[in-house]
């Protein structure tokens, strides 16, 4: 592959990943779960949650289909586990190493023990969880 193509691919990947970055000066405190999902999650998971986001071709891991979480969990949406995964508290055993950001850290805009900033992060993460729960597809008929 000619070097100009490699440079072009690398530049495209870098610019695409910038779409995953967020401006910490913008406070997402009043945004809906859908909007937060679109800003923070859709780059990897896709706008529809099926795991086909715009950066998927440029990352090593495959983002899971978030519409099938309940189905994979016996028909029950595991809110606490999804919350802990988003927050960064859920350790997935090898070989399923974590490839997504630890949003609990990335969304925190305060300093030290700023309780209001911690609560804001929890509120944001809970709105995202509620939106992901709304994406769950009904189990198909046998």
Protein Blocks (a to p, Z undefined) as FASTA:
>chain_A
ZZklmmmmmmmmmmmmmmmpccfkbccklgcfklmmmmmmmmmnopnonopafklmmpfb
dcddfklmmmmnnopacfklmmmmmnopaccddfbdcfbdcfklmmpmbehjafklmmmm
mmmmmmmmmmmmmmpccdddZZ
